[in-house]
Amino acid sequence: MKLRFTLLAVSPRNSEAAIVNLLEKTNSKVFFTSPKYKAIAKSASVKIEGVSLIVVNPFDIEALLNQPLNDRQNEFIDTSFTEKDLDKPALIIHSSGSTNYPKPIYLTNRYILNICGVFKLCKEQNPHLDLVKQSDVFLICVPL
C-alpha cells in the first residue's frame, strides 16, 4: 500500500497452469517465493515473458517488529493518499478455482483501510478482548 505496488497473494496449492493464468491476468512483473516453492514458481514464471522470479528466505516477523524504523523511511515511503489512490488496488487475492482457473479478486486501498478501521474500532470498544489470534481464520462477508 505505502510502496504503491499491488500484491498478488498466490496460493501454493495452485497448479502451475493456474499460477501462470493468474500471473498473466494480473499482468504481474515480479514473482516472490520462498525456497520451499521455488520449483513451481520458477516453472510458472519462465512461461511468461517479462516476469522476474525472486526467492526470499523466510524472515522472523516478531524480530522485525522489535527493530527501530529506518531513519530514511520518509524518503522511500509515500504516505500521502489522494482520493484516486484510495480506489487503486492494493491487494489481489483469488478464488479457489474449483470450477476453472482461479479468478483474481482486487481489493482497493480503501477496502484495506476500512477493514483495519473495523479492527481498531472493535479493539477500542472492547479493550479487554484479544480480538485476533494467530489461529484465527477470517471470512470476508461484506461487498468487495
Backbone as JSON, one array per atom type, in Angstrom:
{
  "sequence": "MKLRFTLLAVSPRNSEAAIVNLLEKTNSKVFFTSPKYKAIAKSASVKIEGVSLIVVNPFDIEALLNQPLNDRQNEFIDTSFTEKDLDKPALIIHSSGSTNYPKPIYLTNRYILNICGVFKLCKEQNPHLDLVKQSDVFLICVPL",
  "N": [[0.83, -1.18, 0.0], [1.81, 1.33, 0.94], [4.04, 1.48, -0.65], [3.12, 1.65, -3.17], [2.73, -0.53, -4.84], [0.97, -3.32, -6.15], [0.03, -6.24, -4.53], [-0.09, -9.61, -5.37], [-1.43, -12.32, -3.92], [-0.61, -15.54, -4.05], [-1.89, -18.75, -3.84], [-0.13, -21.56, -2.66], [-1.18, -23.97, -3.29], [-2.1, -24.02, -5.84], [-2.04, -25.2, -9.23], [0.65, -25.36, -11.65], [-0.26, -24.37, -14.12], [-2.47, -22.86, -13.3], [-1.23, -20.89, -11.77], [0.31, -19.61, -13.74], [-1.79, -18.61, -15.29], [-2.98, -16.79, -13.45], [-0.83, -14.98, -13.05], [-0.63, -13.94, -15.63], [-3.23, -12.82, -16.04], [-3.23, -10.79, -14.14], [-1.19, -9.22, -14.9], [1.36, -9.42, -13.79], [4.71, -8.62, -12.81], [6.87, -9.2, -11.15], [7.72, -12.0, -9.25], [7.64, -13.22, -6.14], [8.94, -15.73, -4.05], [9.3, -18.38, -1.63], [12.08, -20.52, -0.72], [10.94, -23.05, -0.47], [8.85, -23.22, -2.35], [10.09, -22.76, -4.72], [10.56, -24.33, -7.07], [8.03, -24.75, -8.43], [7.28, -22.09, -8.74], [9.32, -21.12, -10.35], [9.01, -22.69, -12.67], [6.53, -21.77, -13.5], [6.9, -18.99, -13.81], [8.81, -18.75, -15.88], [7.34, -19.2, -18.11], [6.13, -16.9, -18.83], [6.73, -13.99, -20.47], [8.86, -11.43, -19.33], [8.46, -11.65, -16.59], [10.0, -11.59, -13.51], [11.65, -13.71, -11.23], [12.05, -13.88, -7.78], [13.64, -15.28, -5.11], [13.01, -15.48, -1.75], [14.23, -15.81, 1.46], [12.55, -17.13, 4.36], [11.5, -14.88, 6.97], [11.79, -13.59, 10.31], [9.1, -12.28, 11.65], [8.38, -11.31, 14.18], [10.87, -10.55, 15.23], [11.54, -8.53, 13.42], [9.56, -6.65, 14.01], [10.45, -5.67, 16.39], [12.62, -4.15, 15.76], [14.03, -0.88, 15.23], [12.46, 1.71, 13.25], [13.53, 2.5, 9.94], [15.65, 5.26, 9.55], [15.48, 6.72, 7.24], [12.97, 6.35, 6.21], [10.92, 8.07, 5.27], [11.88, 8.95, 2.88], [11.51, 6.93, 1.02], [8.96, 5.93, 1.37], [5.81, 6.79, 0.53], [3.41, 8.54, 2.1], [1.18, 10.01, 1.56], [-2.14, 10.13, 0.46], [-4.35, 10.36, -2.23], [-7.75, 10.88, -3.28], [-8.06, 9.4, -5.58], [-5.97, 7.55, -5.29], [-6.97, 5.97, -3.23], [-8.81, 4.32, -4.44], [-7.34, 2.61, -5.97], [-6.01, -0.66, -6.67], [-4.72, -2.57, -3.95], [-4.21, -5.06, -3.07], [-4.36, -8.33, -4.38], [-6.31, -11.06, -4.2], [-7.41, -14.45, -4.73], [-9.98, -16.54, -6.21], [-10.97, -19.94, -5.43], [-10.76, -21.53, -7.66], [-12.16, -23.81, -8.23], [-13.98, -24.53, -10.23], [-12.82, -23.75, -12.55], [-9.91, -22.03, -13.73], [-8.36, -20.17, -11.03], [-9.83, -17.04, -10.16], [-8.85, -13.63, -10.22], [-9.29, -11.4, -7.45], [-9.73, -8.16, -6.74], [-8.65, -5.98, -4.23], [-9.09, -2.83, -2.95], [-7.14, 0.05, -1.82], [-8.82, 1.59, -0.21], [-10.64, -0.35, 0.69], [-8.95, -2.05, 2.22], [-8.07, -0.22, 4.19], [-10.54, 0.35, 5.4], [-11.19, -2.16, 6.51], [-9.1, -2.37, 8.36], [-9.84, -0.24, 9.98], [-12.2, -1.21, 11.12], [-11.24, -3.25, 12.81], [-9.74, -1.65, 14.57], [-11.76, -0.07, 15.73], [-13.32, -2.07, 16.99], [-11.45, -2.98, 18.88], [-11.07, -0.68, 20.42], [-13.6, -0.43, 21.55], [-13.79, -2.75, 22.98], [-11.52, -3.25, 24.89], [-10.58, -5.25, 26.55], [-10.68, -7.62, 25.21], [-8.98, -10.12, 23.34], [-8.74, -9.7, 20.23], [-7.75, -10.75, 17.78], [-6.22, -13.72, 16.99], [-3.4, -15.84, 16.29], [-4.28, -18.22, 15.22], [-6.71, -17.64, 14.1], [-9.21, -17.53, 11.52], [-10.35, -15.67, 8.8], [-13.43, -14.7, 7.41], [-14.54, -13.01, 4.78], [-17.32, -11.11, 4.56], [-18.61, -8.99, 3.43], [-19.49, -6.64, 0.85], [-17.12, -6.51, -1.8]],
  "CA": [[0.0, 0.0, 0.0], [2.65, 2.52, 1.03], [5.05, 1.47, -1.7], [2.38, 1.83, -4.44], [2.73, -1.75, -5.63], [-0.14, -4.21, -5.84], [0.49, -7.58, -4.2], [-0.92, -10.76, -5.71], [-1.16, -13.42, -3.0], [-0.87, -16.78, -4.78], [-1.92, -19.94, -3.01], [0.82, -22.58, -3.11], [-1.92, -25.17, -3.7], [-2.45, -23.92, -7.25], [-1.21, -25.9, -10.21], [1.5, -24.47, -12.44], [-1.1, -23.7, -15.13], [-3.29, -21.86, -12.6], [-0.34, -19.79, -11.4], [0.6, -18.89, -14.98], [-3.01, -17.88, -15.64], [-3.11, -15.64, -12.54], [0.22, -14.01, -13.35], [-0.99, -13.28, -16.89], [-4.43, -12.0, -15.86], [-2.95, -9.63, -13.29], [-0.07, -8.5, -15.51], [2.43, -9.4, -12.78], [6.07, -8.45, -13.34], [7.83, -9.79, -10.22], [7.11, -13.1, -8.51], [8.43, -13.57, -4.96], [8.62, -17.04, -3.5], [10.25, -18.91, -0.65], [12.79, -21.69, -1.28], [10.05, -24.21, -0.45], [8.02, -23.25, -3.56], [10.9, -22.25, -5.83], [10.43, -25.14, -8.29], [6.79, -24.45, -9.16], [7.3, -20.67, -9.09], [10.23, -20.96, -11.48], [8.42, -23.28, -13.87], [5.42, -20.91, -13.92], [7.37, -17.65, -14.22], [9.53, -18.78, -17.16], [6.37, -19.31, -19.19], [5.57, -15.58, -19.1], [7.78, -13.02, -20.79], [8.93, -10.22, -18.51], [8.26, -11.91, -15.16], [11.23, -11.91, -12.78], [11.46, -14.52, -10.03], [12.95, -13.56, -6.67], [13.48, -16.21, -4.0], [13.25, -14.78, -0.48], [14.22, -16.69, 2.63], [11.6, -16.71, 5.39], [12.07, -13.98, 7.97], [11.14, -13.59, 11.61], [8.3, -11.06, 11.76], [8.48, -10.82, 15.56], [12.16, -9.86, 15.36], [11.46, -7.29, 12.63], [8.71, -5.7, 14.72], [11.22, -5.1, 17.51], [13.69, -3.29, 15.25], [13.59, 0.5, 15.0], [12.18, 2.07, 11.86], [14.63, 3.08, 9.17], [15.66, 6.73, 9.66], [15.21, 7.31, 5.93], [11.71, 5.81, 5.72], [10.13, 9.07, 4.56], [12.44, 9.13, 1.54], [11.05, 5.91, 0.08], [7.56, 5.57, 1.61], [4.9, 7.91, 0.28], [2.27, 8.37, 2.99], [0.06, 10.86, 1.16], [-3.12, 9.46, -0.38], [-5.4, 11.16, -2.85], [-8.99, 10.12, -3.47], [-7.78, 8.45, -6.67], [-5.14, 6.48, -4.73], [-7.78, 5.09, -2.38], [-9.54, 3.36, -5.25], [-6.41, 1.75, -6.69], [-5.85, -1.95, -6.0], [-3.58, -2.74, -3.04], [-4.01, -6.49, -2.86], [-5.15, -9.22, -5.22], [-6.45, -12.44, -3.74], [-8.06, -15.16, -5.83], [-10.95, -17.57, -5.88], [-10.36, -21.26, -5.29], [-10.54, -22.16, -8.95], [-12.74, -25.16, -8.2], [-14.68, -24.84, -11.48], [-11.94, -23.36, -13.65], [-8.74, -21.4, -13.12], [-8.71, -19.16, -10.02], [-10.09, -15.7, -10.69], [-8.33, -12.59, -9.32], [-10.23, -10.53, -6.73], [-8.96, -6.95, -6.44], [-9.02, -5.25, -3.02], [-8.52, -1.48, -3.06], [-6.59, 0.69, -0.62], [-9.97, 1.98, 0.62], [-11.16, -1.57, 1.32], [-7.99, -2.47, 3.25], [-8.13, 0.76, 5.28], [-11.81, 0.16, 6.1], [-11.06, -3.37, 7.32], [-8.24, -2.01, 9.5], [-10.64, 0.62, 10.84], [-13.14, -2.05, 11.87], [-10.48, -3.87, 13.9], [-9.4, -0.6, 15.53], [-12.99, 0.28, 16.45], [-13.65, -3.19, 17.88], [-10.49, -3.01, 19.99], [-11.36, 0.47, 21.28], [-14.85, -0.68, 22.27], [-13.62, -3.95, 23.81], [-10.07, -3.35, 25.12], [-10.25, -6.46, 27.31], [-10.71, -8.79, 24.33], [-7.9, -10.39, 22.4], [-9.58, -9.83, 19.04], [-7.17, -11.55, 16.7], [-5.21, -14.69, 17.4], [-2.68, -16.39, 15.15], [-5.03, -19.35, 14.66], [-7.99, -17.19, 13.55], [-9.47, -17.54, 10.09], [-11.29, -14.6, 8.51], [-14.35, -14.85, 6.31], [-15.0, -11.69, 4.35], [-18.75, -11.25, 4.25], [-19.14, -7.69, 3.01], [-19.18, -6.45, -0.58], [-15.77, -6.11, -2.14]],
  "C": [[0.88, 1.25, 0.0], [3.68, 2.6, -0.09], [4.44, 1.63, -3.09], [2.52, 0.64, -5.38], [1.54, -2.59, -5.21], [0.41, -5.61, -5.63], [-0.54, -8.61, -4.64], [-0.52, -11.9, -4.78], [-1.58, -14.73, -3.68], [-0.84, -17.96, -3.82], [-0.93, -20.97, -3.53], [0.12, -23.88, -3.52], [-2.31, -25.15, -5.17], [-1.51, -24.74, -8.11], [-0.35, -24.87, -10.94], [0.66, -23.69, -13.45], [-1.96, -22.61, -14.49], [-2.45, -20.65, -12.21], [-0.01, -18.95, -12.63], [-0.6, -18.03, -15.36], [-3.2, -16.65, -14.77], [-2.07, -14.57, -12.83], [-0.09, -13.24, -14.63], [-2.17, -12.34, -16.71], [-4.16, -10.72, -15.08], [-1.78, -8.8, -13.79], [1.1, -8.35, -14.52], [3.8, -9.34, -13.45], [7.13, -9.09, -12.46], [7.1, -10.84, -9.4], [8.07, -13.47, -7.38], [7.98, -14.94, -4.47], [9.64, -17.4, -2.43], [10.96, -20.1, -1.29], [11.89, -22.93, -1.38], [9.26, -24.35, -1.76], [8.77, -22.77, -4.8], [10.65, -23.02, -7.13], [9.18, -24.78, -9.08], [6.75, -22.98, -9.58], [8.19, -20.44, -10.31], [9.61, -21.5, -12.76], [7.25, -22.45, -14.39], [5.94, -19.59, -14.49], [8.11, -17.66, -15.55], [8.59, -18.87, -18.36], [5.79, -17.95, -19.59], [6.72, -14.6, -19.32], [7.7, -11.82, -19.85], [8.68, -10.41, -17.03], [9.59, -12.32, -14.54], [10.88, -12.7, -11.53], [12.5, -14.13, -9.0], [12.64, -14.52, -5.53], [13.92, -15.5, -2.72], [13.19, -15.79, 0.65], [13.2, -16.2, 3.64], [12.28, -15.81, 6.41], [11.21, -13.99, 9.22], [10.4, -12.27, 11.81], [8.4, -10.47, 13.16], [9.78, -10.04, 15.76], [12.13, -8.53, 14.6], [10.62, -6.23, 13.33], [9.44, -5.02, 15.86], [12.37, -4.21, 17.06], [13.17, -1.87, 15.05], [13.33, 0.74, 13.52], [13.42, 2.66, 11.21], [14.54, 4.6, 9.24], [15.28, 7.41, 8.35], [13.85, 6.87, 5.36], [10.89, 6.81, 4.9], [10.65, 9.34, 3.15], [11.88, 8.12, 0.54], [9.63, 5.41, 0.34], [6.71, 6.83, 1.47], [3.64, 7.7, 1.11], [1.08, 9.25, 2.62], [-0.85, 10.1, 0.19], [-4.1, 10.45, -0.94], [-6.66, 10.29, -2.94], [-8.79, 9.05, -4.55], [-6.95, 7.27, -6.16], [-5.97, 5.48, -3.93], [-8.5, 4.02, -3.19], [-8.65, 2.49, -6.13], [-6.26, 0.42, -5.95], [-4.58, -1.99, -5.14], [-3.2, -4.21, -2.94], [-4.9, -7.26, -3.83], [-5.13, -10.59, -4.56], [-7.11, -13.19, -4.9], [-9.04, -16.19, -5.32], [-10.24, -18.93, -5.85], [-10.05, -21.92, -6.63], [-11.14, -23.55, -9.03], [-13.46, -25.53, -9.49], [-13.86, -24.5, -12.71], [-10.66, -22.84, -13.02], [-9.2, -20.41, -12.05], [-8.88, -17.79, -10.67], [-9.54, -14.66, -9.71], [-9.46, -11.77, -8.71], [-9.41, -9.34, -6.24], [-9.52, -6.25, -5.2], [-8.31, -3.9, -3.06], [-7.91, -1.02, -1.74], [-7.73, 1.06, 0.33], [-10.51, 0.77, 1.38], [-10.25, -2.01, 2.47], [-8.04, -1.53, 4.45], [-9.42, 0.62, 6.08], [-11.77, -1.08, 7.0], [-10.21, -3.09, 8.56], [-9.01, -1.14, 10.49], [-11.63, -0.16, 11.69], [-12.43, -2.72, 13.05], [-10.13, -2.85, 14.98], [-10.61, -0.24, 16.38], [-13.39, -0.82, 17.43], [-12.73, -3.23, 19.1], [-10.73, -1.86, 20.95], [-12.6, 0.22, 22.12], [-14.74, -1.87, 23.22], [-12.14, -4.16, 24.13], [-9.65, -4.62, 25.86], [-10.19, -7.71, 26.43], [-9.44, -8.9, 23.49], [-8.58, -10.72, 21.07], [-9.03, -10.75, 17.97], [-6.08, -12.44, 17.27], [-4.58, -15.29, 16.15], [-3.47, -17.51, 14.47], [-6.36, -18.93, 14.03], [-8.02, -17.27, 12.03], [-10.54, -16.5, 9.82], [-12.15, -14.96, 7.3], [-14.86, -13.47, 5.96], [-16.44, -11.84, 3.91], [-19.39, -9.9, 3.95], [-18.78, -7.5, 1.54], [-17.74, -5.99, -0.77], [-15.82, -4.84, -2.95]]
}
